């Protein structure tokens, strides 16, 4: 079967589980340029081709237009412009791979074998003790704890992106990080396959990490969480800044609870232990006396205890709104943080 595709490099990596699910493989692939507002796809063909050629369900890769069976780069005119390929099904609610599955089904292809929760890439691993890291200029999350992660792994970190991305990343984390360059995404896949864990935002290297289903930590974009896949016990999609990975524990930086005026009394009054008061400061005085401490020293834990007792009352509506798309995307694929 002949399949035509275009788009960003990440789009092409996420096309592979659809191609793998097609009947009658291995398949012949046509690379074309169809999305003028992204970097030219054909010009970067040498970066993506070896990854495609490594897949047992791909027979050949050709640069150029021509007749095909499945056209993932098909033009779809809209009243306001033209959508290319699967972009007519693209949504933050589900993955880029799922959107391409919907496009294939729309064109009449059987996608019963589609499984985005299983690996669609394999690579001969390179043995090493480095931690592959990548961050592209798009799809950032202000809560993601990059500095703490780099501080934890230290000199094991190896940035696997472009020179300009590397420079921006070092400025972001405030320290020097080694950079490693790879001629194509297949060689990157080999490096990733031998890693303890891979870390990155939503980008083409992250798509490779996902395709391999290696242990991976993702800086998930709050406004476009379209790279959240089913749980497999080794995928951490971080939205609120909180992360628990082996001996690395980082609390969320997105505040779950709002800091309210304590003159407002929550349901059941202000409580701590056996004490109940309508006046917050009076409660602090009693708790401090019990513990031989000061009201200021016990304030944070008394306030938090009431937040956890009546979470809806103290809910931080701004944070809740920011995380809403993430929650919906997680629910759509049945994802839960390990």
Order of alpha helices (4+ residues) and beta strands (2+ residues): beta-alpha-beta-alpha-beta-beta-beta-beta-alpha-beta-alpha-beta-alpha-beta-alpha-beta-alpha-beta-beta-beta-beta-beta-beta-alpha-alpha-alpha-alpha
